Amino acid sequence: MRDDDLPLLSWTPPCKVILFPLVKRVGKVRHTAQLLSSKHGEDAILYWKQVMAANRKHLTRIGLDQDDIEAELGSFHEAVHSEMVRLAYCGGRGNGGAA
């Protein structure tokens, strides 16, 4: 083996590109947060389960493995929660324009 022929240095990790990650779909995050904020109790739980099931089905259909699906859904959950906190703080004024 030559000094400049080190396989470790030529290794590149596999790359997986998700064109439209759930967390970056700001409209979807805001819409989900607004609807979820307006629901209470069983209605809120049922709506959340429907949203997550639809997102899981979509991510499975595009070929993501279980670990990536769970990461995407977790990020989406955090984004929706943050948006709900923002809506509560702003009093639901809907001033969601650019910063």
Residue, then its C-alpha position, 0 to 999 in steps of 0.5 A: m500500500r502506498d502512503d497516498d492510498l489510504p482508504l479511510l481518507s477516500w471514504t465518503p459517507p452515504c448521502k441522503v437528500i430529503l427535498f422537502p423536510l417536514v420541519k421546513r414546510v412552514g405553511k404546513v407547520r403553521h396550519t397544523a398549529q393553528l388547527l391544533s390550537s383551536k381543538h381540545g381534548e379528544d378532538a385535538i388528540l384525534y387530529w394530531k394522530q391523523v396528521m402524524a399518520a399521514n406524515r408517516k405514510h408519506l415518508t414511508r412512501i418516499g422510501l425513508d427508513q424508520d430512523d429517518i422517519e422518526a427523526e422527521l416526525g420528531s422535528f415536525h412535532e417540535a416545530v408545531h409545538s414552537e409555533m403553538v407557543r408563538l401563537a399563544y404568546c402573540g395572542g393569536r394575532g396571526n402576524g406571521g410575516a417575515a422578521 
